[in-house]
């Protein structure tokens, strides 16, 4: 789905640029830029975002239809190009792509986060559960909901 691919690419670029300034800048970019990018890419009939089974930001909590997909994809090896769709009835179609932890992401989400960075994360997200991941592990999902009558290819 093009909108999810754009979200993934734009967020990745913003995070790489911010990480060049330092990991705290990357935390801020993720916190501020991800929702801005998702809002800009959304349109009538299309909502999109990110979620996880171990959240950093409670505002990204999964919708009920996403929970079985998170369970299904946990523990699986990354599959390039993998995605799932779900019929949501009158609400339309749900679409997800797994997010597997990449090496740069381990700086903020890995099992060995610098203590000063961890303190900065906890200051912004007191209930953070998004550390302790290993490279390649399922970090979460990019998701979209396409309303009935909207084009899922967009």
Backbone as a printed PyTorch tensor [residue, N CA C, xyz], in Angstrom:
tensor([[[  0.8520,  -1.1710,   0.0000],
         [  0.0000,   0.0000,   0.0000],
         [  0.8980,   1.2350,   0.0000]],

        [[  0.6560,   2.1030,  -0.9350],
         [  1.5220,   3.2570,  -1.1570],
         [  1.6260,   4.1660,   0.0760]],

        [[  0.5200,   4.4610,   0.7390],
         [  0.5580,   5.3730,   1.8900],
         [  1.4120,   4.8030,   3.0160]],

        [[  1.3340,   3.5120,   3.2720],
         [  2.1520,   2.8980,   4.3140],
         [  3.6170,   2.9070,   3.8920]],

        [[  3.8900,   2.6440,   2.6250],
         [  5.2750,   2.7000,   2.1330],
         [  5.8420,   4.1140,   2.2910]],

        [[  5.0220,   5.1260,   2.0080],
         [  5.4720,   6.5090,   2.1750],
         [  5.7120,   6.8310,   3.6460]],

        [[  4.8270,   6.3600,   4.5250],
         [  5.0190,   6.5740,   5.9590],
         [  6.3230,   5.9330,   6.4080]],

        [[  6.5410,   4.6780,   6.0090],
         [  7.7650,   3.9670,   6.3830],
         [  9.0010,   4.7170,   5.8750]],

        [[  8.9870,   5.1380,   4.6190],
         [ 10.1520,   5.7970,   4.0300],
         [ 10.4040,   7.1720,   4.6530]],

        [[  9.3650,   7.9660,   4.8100],
         [  9.5450,   9.3110,   5.3660],
         [  9.9680,   9.2620,   6.8290]],

        [[  9.3580,   8.3790,   7.5950],
         [  9.7480,   8.2580,   8.9960],
         [ 11.1800,   7.7480,   9.0930]],

        [[ 11.5340,   6.7740,   8.2760],
         [ 12.9100,   6.2690,   8.2790],
         [ 13.9090,   7.3710,   7.9700]],

        [[ 13.6060,   8.2000,   6.9780],
         [ 14.4930,   9.3160,   6.6450],
         [ 14.6070,  10.3170,   7.7760]],

        [[ 13.4780,  10.6430,   8.3930],
         [ 13.4910,  11.5910,   9.5130],
         [ 14.2900,  11.0310,  10.6820]],

        [[ 14.1550,   9.7480,  10.9460],
         [ 14.8850,   9.1350,  12.0590],
         [ 16.3790,   9.0500,  11.7720]],

        [[ 16.7510,   8.7070,  10.5370],
         [ 18.1770,   8.6550,  10.1880],
         [ 18.8100,  10.0430,  10.3340]],

        [[ 18.1190,  11.0730,   9.8440],
         [ 18.6410,  12.4410,   9.9600],
         [ 18.7730,  12.8520,  11.4230]],

        [[ 17.7700,  12.5370,  12.2200],
         [ 17.8100,  12.9030,  13.6310],
         [ 18.8760,  12.1120,  14.3800]],

        [[ 19.0250,  10.8530,  14.0420],
         [ 20.0250,  10.0220,  14.7190],
         [ 21.4330,  10.5530,  14.4650]],

        [[ 21.6390,  11.1880,  13.3180],
         [ 22.9380,  11.8090,  13.0350],
         [ 23.2300,  12.9380,  14.0230]],

        [[ 22.1750,  13.5370,  14.5770],
         [ 22.3340,  14.5920,  15.5890],
         [ 22.4610,  14.0120,  16.9920]],

        [[ 22.0920,  12.7530,  17.1420],
         [ 22.1780,  12.0930,  18.4390],
         [ 20.8950,  11.3410,  18.7380]],

        [[ 20.9770,  10.3500,  19.6190],
         [ 19.8140,   9.5130,  19.8980],
         [ 18.6360,  10.2450,  20.5330]],

        [[ 18.8940,  11.2570,  21.3600],
         [ 17.7760,  11.9960,  21.9610],
         [ 17.0020,  12.7290,  20.8590]],

        [[ 17.7170,  13.2350,  19.8570],
         [ 17.0510,  13.8810,  18.7200],
         [ 16.1900,  12.8730,  17.9640]],

        [[ 16.6450,  11.6340,  17.8800],
         [ 15.8570,  10.5980,  17.2090],
         [ 14.5760,  10.2920,  17.9860]],

        [[ 14.6600,  10.2670,  19.3170],
         [ 13.4600,  10.0460,  20.1310],
         [ 12.4620,  11.1680,  19.8710]],

        [[ 12.9540,  12.3930,  19.8230],
         [ 12.0760,  13.5380,  19.5560],
         [ 11.4850,  13.4630,  18.1520]],

        [[ 12.2880,  13.0740,  17.1740],
         [ 11.7800,  12.9610,  15.8000],
         [ 10.6860,  11.9070,  15.7240]],

        [[ 10.9030,  10.7940,  16.3810],
         [  9.8940,   9.7340,  16.3710],
         [  8.6160,  10.2230,  17.0430]],

        [[  8.7740,  10.9230,  18.1480],
         [  7.6270,  11.4160,  18.9140],
         [  6.8330,  12.4630,  18.1380]],

        [[  7.5360,  13.3540,  17.4540],
         [  6.8710,  14.4800,  16.7910],
         [  6.5910,  14.2370,  15.3070]],

        [[  7.5480,  13.6690,  14.6040],
         [  7.4110,  13.5410,  13.1540],
         [  6.4860,  12.4100,  12.7280]],

        [[  6.5170,  11.2800,  13.4220],
         [  5.6700,  10.1520,  13.0130],
         [  4.1980,  10.5390,  12.9420]],

        [[  3.6230,  11.1820,  13.9720],
         [  2.2150,  11.5580,  13.8550],
         [  1.9740,  12.6210,  12.7860]],

        [[  2.9270,  13.5270,  12.6110],
         [  2.7610,  14.5500,  11.5630],
         [  2.7610,  13.9230,  10.1760]],

        [[  3.6640,  12.9970,   9.9450],
         [  3.7420,  12.3280,   8.6420],
         [  2.4660,  11.5400,   8.4000]],

        [[  2.0230,  10.7670,   9.3970],
         [  0.7950,   9.9740,   9.2400],
         [ -0.4040,  10.8710,   8.9740]],

        [[ -0.4980,  11.9930,   9.6700],
         [ -1.6280,  12.9150,   9.4610],
         [ -1.5890,  13.5180,   8.0610]],

        [[ -0.3930,  13.8380,   7.5820],
         [ -0.2720,  14.4280,   6.2500],
         [ -0.6210,  13.4280,   5.1540]],

        [[ -0.2820,  12.1480,   5.3580],
         [ -0.5510,  11.1250,   4.3500],
         [ -1.9940,  10.6190,   4.3860]],

        [[ -2.6660,  10.8010,   5.5160],
         [ -4.0690,  10.3740,   5.6270],
         [ -4.9260,  11.2410,   4.7080]],

        [[ -6.0680,  10.6900,   4.3560],
         [ -7.0300,  11.4190,   3.5290],
         [ -8.4040,  10.8630,   3.8500]],

        [[ -9.4560,  11.4890,   3.3580],
         [-10.7790,  10.9020,   3.6150],
         [-10.8040,   9.4410,   3.1480]],

        [[-11.2190,   8.5840,   4.0380],
         [-11.2860,   7.1630,   3.7240],
         [-10.0060,   6.3980,   4.0090]],

        [[ -8.9840,   7.0660,   4.5320],
         [ -7.7170,   6.3850,   4.8340],
         [ -7.1190,   6.9420,   6.1150]],

        [[ -6.9360,   6.0470,   7.1140],
         [ -6.2120,   6.3740,   8.3440],
         [ -4.9860,   5.4760,   8.3870]],

        [[ -3.8930,   5.9700,   8.9630],
         [ -2.7180,   5.1280,   9.0800],
         [ -1.8730,   5.5400,  10.2740]],

        [[ -0.9940,   4.6220,  10.6770],
         [ -0.1410,   4.8890,  11.8180],
         [  0.7560,   3.7060,  12.1340]],

        [[  1.2230,   3.6770,  13.4000],
         [  2.0860,   2.6070,  13.8980],
         [  1.5340,   2.1120,  15.2200]],

        [[  1.8470,   0.8720,  15.5330],
         [  1.4730,   0.3070,  16.8240],
         [  2.4660,  -0.7780,  17.1930]],

        [[  2.3200,  -1.3140,  18.3890],
         [  3.2070,  -2.3730,  18.8490],
         [  2.5540,  -3.1560,  19.9800]],

        [[  3.1130,  -4.3140,  20.2450],
         [  2.7130,  -5.1150,  21.4010],
         [  3.4400,  -4.6340,  22.6570]],

        [[  4.5010,  -3.8220,  22.4770],
         [  5.2310,  -3.2060,  23.5850],
         [  5.3880,  -1.7310,  23.2340]],

        [[  4.5040,  -0.9290,  23.7770],
         [  4.3910,   0.4750,  23.3880],
         [  5.3930,   1.3790,  24.0790]],

        [[  5.7900,   2.3940,  23.3510],
         [  6.4970,   3.5280,  23.9480],
         [  5.4660,   4.6120,  24.2090]],

        [[  4.6510,   4.9010,  23.2230],
         [  3.6480,   5.9630,  23.3160],
         [  2.2630,   5.3230,  23.4220]],

        [[  1.5590,   5.5010,  24.5360],
         [  0.2370,   4.8920,  24.6840],
         [ -0.7670,   5.3540,  23.6270]],

        [[ -0.5200,   6.4940,  22.9930],
         [ -1.4160,   6.9640,  21.9330],
         [ -1.3740,   6.0470,  20.7120]],

        [[ -0.3710,   5.1790,  20.6370],
         [ -0.2470,   4.2520,  19.5090],
         [ -0.7870,   2.8600,  19.8260]],

        [[ -1.6160,   2.7410,  20.8420],
         [ -2.1510,   1.4280,  21.2300],
         [ -2.8640,   0.7690,  20.0540]],

        [[ -2.7160,  -0.5470,  19.9170],
         [ -3.3610,  -1.2380,  18.8050],
         [ -4.8700,  -1.2850,  18.9540]],

        [[ -5.5430,  -1.2040,  17.8240],
         [ -6.9850,  -1.4360,  17.8020],
         [ -7.2060,  -2.9350,  17.9620]],

        [[ -8.3750,  -3.3560,  18.4410],
         [ -8.6070,  -4.7790,  18.6920],
         [ -8.3110,  -5.6920,  17.4960]],

        [[ -8.5980,  -5.2430,  16.2830],
         [ -8.3630,  -6.1070,  15.1200],
         [ -6.8840,  -6.3350,  14.8590]],

        [[ -6.0170,  -5.4950,  15.4100],
         [ -4.5720,  -5.6230,  15.1980],
         [ -3.9340,  -6.6450,  16.1390]],

        [[ -4.5550,  -6.9060,  17.2830],
         [ -3.9560,  -7.7680,  18.2980],
         [ -3.6390,  -9.1730,  17.7890]],

        [[ -4.5500,  -9.8510,  17.0820],
         [ -4.1980, -11.1850,  16.5840],
         [ -3.0460, -11.1540,  15.5770]],

        [[ -2.9330, -10.0690,  14.8210],
         [ -1.8410,  -9.9610,  13.8520],
         [ -0.5070,  -9.7660,  14.5650]],

        [[ -0.4890,  -8.9640,  15.6250],
         [  0.7270,  -8.8180,  16.4190],
         [  1.1420, -10.1690,  16.9930]],

        [[  0.1770, -10.9230,  17.5100],
         [  0.4780, -12.2500,  18.0580],
         [  0.9930, -13.1910,  16.9730]],

        [[  0.3620, -13.1590,  15.8080],
         [  0.7530, -14.0390,  14.6980],
         [  2.1800, -13.7490,  14.2260]],

        [[  2.5390, -12.4880,  14.1380],
         [  3.8250, -12.1140,  13.5600],
         [  4.9860, -12.1540,  14.5500]],

        [[  4.6910, -12.1600,  15.8430],
         [  5.7670, -12.2550,  16.8470],
         [  6.4390, -13.6070,  16.7280]],

        [[  7.7420, -13.5970,  16.8280],
         [  8.4930, -14.8430,  16.7870],
         [  8.7460, -15.3660,  15.3920]],

        [[  8.1930, -14.7320,  14.3850],
         [  8.4330, -15.1390,  13.0020],
         [  9.6430, -14.3960,  12.4560]],

        [[ 10.3590, -15.0640,  11.5870],
         [ 11.4740, -14.4000,  10.9080],
         [ 10.9090, -13.3350,   9.9700]],

        [[ 11.6510, -12.2520,   9.7830],
         [ 11.1820, -11.2180,   8.8460],
         [ 10.9540, -11.8020,   7.4520]],

        [[  9.8580, -11.4230,   6.8460],
         [  9.5230, -11.8370,   5.4870],
         [  9.4670, -10.5760,   4.6330]],

        [[ 10.4580, -10.3550,   3.7610],
         [ 10.4200,  -9.1410,   2.9370],
         [  9.0940,  -9.0370,   2.1760]],

        [[  8.5110,  -7.8590,   2.2290],
         [  7.2570,  -7.6320,   1.5100],
         [  6.0320,  -8.2090,   2.1820]],

        [[  6.1740,  -8.7150,   3.4170],
         [  5.0340,  -9.3220,   4.1030],
         [  4.0180,  -8.2570,   4.5000]],

        [[  2.7530,  -8.5940,   4.3540],
         [  1.6750,  -7.7350,   4.8230],
         [  0.4670,  -8.6250,   5.0670]],

        [[ -0.4920,  -8.1000,   5.7680],
         [ -1.7500,  -8.8150,   6.0210],
         [ -2.8940,  -7.8370,   5.8190]],

        [[ -4.0190,  -8.3490,   5.3490],
         [ -5.2350,  -7.5520,   5.2680],
         [ -6.3150,  -8.2390,   6.0800]],

        [[ -7.2310,  -7.4330,   6.6010],
         [ -8.3150,  -7.9340,   7.4370],
         [ -9.6010,  -7.2450,   7.0080]],

        [[-10.6460,  -8.0240,   6.7920],
         [-11.9590,  -7.4530,   6.4960],
         [-12.5400,  -6.9200,   7.8030]],

        [[-12.7750,  -5.6230,   7.8350],
         [-13.3180,  -4.9860,   9.0370],
         [-14.8040,  -4.7130,   8.9060]],

        [[-15.4500,  -5.3900,   7.9790],
         [-16.8880,  -5.2250,   7.8000],
         [-17.2330,  -3.8330,   7.3180]],

        [[-18.1840,  -3.2090,   7.9810],
         [-18.6480,  -1.8790,   7.5770],
         [-17.5810,  -0.8020,   7.7060]],

        [[-16.5310,  -1.0770,   8.4840],
         [-15.4590,  -0.0830,   8.6490],
         [-14.4680,  -0.1150,   7.4970]],

        [[-14.4670,  -1.1930,   6.6890],
         [-13.5770,  -1.2700,   5.5390],
         [-12.5780,  -2.3970,   5.6480]],

        [[-11.3290,  -2.1070,   5.2610],
         [-10.2640,  -3.1010,   5.2400],
         [ -9.0930,  -2.5970,   6.0590]],

        [[ -8.5750,  -3.4690,   6.9010],
         [ -7.3730,  -3.1630,   7.6570],
         [ -6.1750,  -3.7560,   6.9430]],

        [[ -5.0750,  -3.0510,   6.9910],
         [ -3.8400,  -3.4660,   6.3250],
         [ -2.7070,  -3.2600,   7.3220]],

        [[ -1.8030,  -4.2420,   7.4490],
         [ -0.6330,  -4.0820,   8.3110],
         [  0.6140,  -4.6010,   7.6100]],

        [[  1.7300,  -3.9680,   7.9350],
         [  3.0560,  -4.4420,   7.5440],
         [  3.8840,  -4.5200,   8.8210]],

        [[  4.6140,  -5.6250,   9.0160],
         [  5.4350,  -5.7310,  10.2250],
         [  6.6160,  -4.7660,  10.1910]],

        [[  6.9830,  -4.2980,  11.3730],
         [  8.1920,  -3.4930,  11.5620],
         [  9.1520,  -4.3740,  12.3530]],

        [[ 10.2450,  -4.7520,  11.7250],
         [ 11.2770,  -5.5260,  12.4170],
         [ 12.4170,  -4.5860,  12.7890]],

        [[ 12.9570,  -4.7740,  13.9780],
         [ 13.9850,  -3.8800,  14.4780],
         [ 15.2220,  -3.9320,  13.5840]],

        [[ 15.6180,  -2.7700,  13.1020],
         [ 16.8210,  -2.6060,  12.2870],
         [ 17.9710,  -2.1520,  13.1830]],

        [[ 19.2270,  -2.3770,  12.7770],
         [ 20.3560,  -2.0040,  13.6410],
         [ 20.3240,  -0.5650,  14.1640]],

        [[ 20.0310,   0.4640,  13.3440],
         [ 20.0180,   1.8150,  13.9180],
         [ 18.9430,   1.9910,  14.9970]],

        [[ 17.8390,   1.2660,  14.8700],
         [ 16.7280,   1.3930,  15.8200],
         [ 17.0790,   0.8060,  17.1900]],

        [[ 18.0700,  -0.0920,  17.2040],
         [ 18.4790,  -0.7080,  18.4660],
         [ 19.0570,   0.3160,  19.4330]],

        [[ 19.4980,   1.4610,  18.9140],
         [ 20.0180,   2.5180,  19.7840],
         [ 18.9870,   2.8950,  20.8360]],

        [[ 17.7280,   3.0270,  20.4290],
         [ 16.6540,   3.4590,  21.3350],
         [ 15.7340,   2.3220,  21.7770]],

        [[ 15.7250,   1.2260,  21.0070],
         [ 14.7800,   0.1460,  21.2990],
         [ 15.4580,  -1.1720,  21.6480]],

        [[ 16.7820,  -1.2240,  21.6090],
         [ 17.5000,  -2.4700,  21.8170],
         [ 17.6060,  -2.8970,  23.2620]],

        [[ 18.3700,  -3.9500,  23.4690],
         [ 18.5290,  -4.5040,  24.8080],
         [ 19.6180,  -3.7930,  25.6090]],

        [[ 20.4380,  -2.9550,  24.9470],
         [ 21.4980,  -2.2280,  25.6490],
         [ 21.4020,  -0.7350,  25.3100]],

        [[ 20.4010,  -0.0740,  25.8600],
         [ 20.2030,   1.3570,  25.6420],
         [ 21.0580,   2.1160,  26.6520]],

        [[ 21.8010,   3.0980,  26.1490],
         [ 22.6420,   3.9300,  27.0120],
         [ 21.7990,   4.4870,  28.1680]],

        [[ 22.3150,   4.4410,  29.4060],
         [ 21.5390,   4.9080,  30.5650],
         [ 21.0520,   6.3580,  30.4600]],

        [[ 21.8700,   7.2620,  29.9130],
         [ 21.4190,   8.6490,  29.7650],
         [ 20.2790,   8.7480,  28.7640]],

        [[ 20.3690,   7.9930,  27.6730],
         [ 19.2930,   7.9680,  26.6870],
         [ 18.0380,   7.3530,  27.3000]],

        [[ 18.1960,   6.2960,  28.0430],
         [ 17.0520,   5.6560,  28.6910],
         [ 16.3630,   6.6300,  29.6460]],

        [[ 17.1290,   7.4320,  30.3520],
         [ 16.5460,   8.4330,  31.2530],
         [ 15.7450,   9.4590,  30.4520]],

        [[ 16.2690,   9.8750,  29.2910],
         [ 15.5430,  10.8300,  28.4470],
         [ 14.2560,  10.2120,  27.8950]],

        [[ 14.3060,   8.9330,  27.5350],
         [ 13.1060,   8.2340,  27.0480],
         [ 12.0710,   8.1690,  28.1650]],

        [[ 12.4940,   7.7700,  29.3460],
         [ 11.5680,   7.6250,  30.4760],
         [ 10.9740,   8.9620,  30.8960]],

        [[ 11.7200,  10.0450,  30.6870],
         [ 11.1890,  11.3750,  30.9970],
         [ 10.0020,  11.6970,  30.0850]],

        [[ 10.1070,  11.3150,  28.8200],
         [  9.0460,  11.5880,  27.8490],
         [  7.9420,  10.5320,  27.8910]],

        [[  8.3420,   9.3010,  28.2080],
         [  7.4150,   8.1680,  28.1990],
         [  7.5880,   7.3650,  29.4870]],

        [[  6.9830,   7.7870,  30.5760],
         [  7.1860,   7.1180,  31.8630],
         [  6.7710,   5.6400,  31.8690]],

        [[  5.8580,   5.2610,  30.9860],
         [  5.3920,   3.8750,  30.9560],
         [  5.9940,   3.0970,  29.7890]],

        [[  7.1420,   3.5440,  29.2840],
         [  7.7870,   2.9230,  28.1290],
         [  8.0150,   1.4320,  28.3250]],

        [[  7.6270,   0.6620,  27.3050],
         [  7.8740,  -0.7760,  27.2910],
         [  8.5820,  -1.1770,  25.9950]],

        [[  9.1310,  -0.1900,  25.2700],
         [  9.6390,  -0.4300,  23.9230],
         [ 11.1550,  -0.5580,  23.8610]],

        [[ 11.7740,  -1.1190,  24.9060],
         [ 13.1970,  -1.4380,  24.8580],
         [ 13.3470,  -2.9380,  25.0550]],

        [[ 14.5700,  -3.4140,  24.8700],
         [ 14.8380,  -4.8420,  25.0590],
         [ 14.6420,  -5.6690,  23.8090]],

        [[ 14.4680,  -5.0220,  22.6670],
         [ 14.3120,  -5.7460,  21.4060],
         [ 15.6760,  -6.1290,  20.8530]],

        [[ 15.7010,  -7.2180,  20.0900],
         [ 16.9000,  -7.6450,  19.3740],
         [ 16.7010,  -7.3380,  17.8900]],

        [[ 17.8060,  -7.0860,  17.1880],
         [ 17.7270,  -6.8130,  15.7540],
         [ 17.0200,  -7.9770,  15.0610]],

        [[ 16.0720,  -7.6360,  14.1940],
         [ 15.2870,  -8.6340,  13.4680],
         [ 13.9820,  -9.0050,  14.1460]],

        [[ 13.8430,  -8.6790,  15.4260],
         [ 12.6300,  -9.0110,  16.1720],
         [ 11.4840,  -8.0800,  15.7530]],

        [[ 10.2570,  -8.5870,  15.8350],
         [  9.0930,  -7.7600,  15.5290],
         [  9.0250,  -6.6090,  16.5180]],

        [[  9.0710,  -5.3900,  16.0090],
         [  8.9750,  -4.1830,  16.8430],
         [  7.5410,  -3.6910,  16.9020]],

        [[  6.7870,  -3.9320,  15.8270],
         [  5.4080,  -3.4710,  15.7780],
         [  4.8680,  -3.5640,  14.3680]],

        [[  3.8870,  -2.7150,  14.0870],
         [  3.2080,  -2.7250,  12.7860],
         [  3.0150,  -1.3100,  12.2730]],

        [[  3.1700,  -1.1470,  10.9730],
         [  2.5870,  -0.0150,  10.2760],
         [  1.1880,  -0.4700,   9.9050]],

        [[  0.1970,   0.3940,  10.0260],
         [ -1.1650,  -0.0260,   9.7410],
         [ -1.9120,   1.0450,   8.9390]],

        [[ -2.9430,   0.5780,   8.2740],
         [ -3.8690,   1.4820,   7.5710],
         [ -5.2620,   0.8880,   7.6540]],

        [[ -6.2500,   1.7600,   7.6640],
         [ -7.6410,   1.3560,   7.5370],
         [ -8.2000,   2.0970,   6.3380]],

        [[ -8.7060,   1.3290,   5.3820],
         [ -9.2690,   1.8840,   4.1620],
         [-10.7840,   1.7270,   4.2550]],

        [[-11.5010,   2.8250,   4.2380],
         [-12.9620,   2.8210,   4.3580],
         [-13.5810,   2.1940,   3.1140]],

        [[-14.7860,   1.6430,   3.2490],
         [-15.4850,   1.0990,   2.0940],
         [-15.6100,   2.1760,   1.0000]],

        [[-15.3960,   1.7530,  -0.2370],
         [-15.5050,   2.6640,  -1.3530],
         [-14.2500,   3.4410,  -1.6630]],

        [[-13.2330,   3.3590,  -0.7780],
         [-11.9370,   3.9840,  -1.0300],
         [-11.0330,   2.9540,  -1.7000]],

        [[-10.0510,   3.4150,  -2.4320],
         [ -9.1550,   2.5220,  -3.1420],
         [ -8.0570,   2.0260,  -2.2160]],

        [[ -7.9400,   0.6930,  -2.0060],
         [ -6.8770,   0.1610,  -1.1540],
         [ -5.4970,   0.2980,  -1.7920]],

        [[ -5.4090,   0.4960,  -3.0910],
         [ -4.1050,   0.6160,  -3.7540],
         [ -3.4590,   1.9590,  -3.4320]],

        [[ -4.2490,   2.9370,  -3.0330],
         [ -3.6770,   4.2430,  -2.7160],
         [ -3.0460,   4.1780,  -1.3790]]])
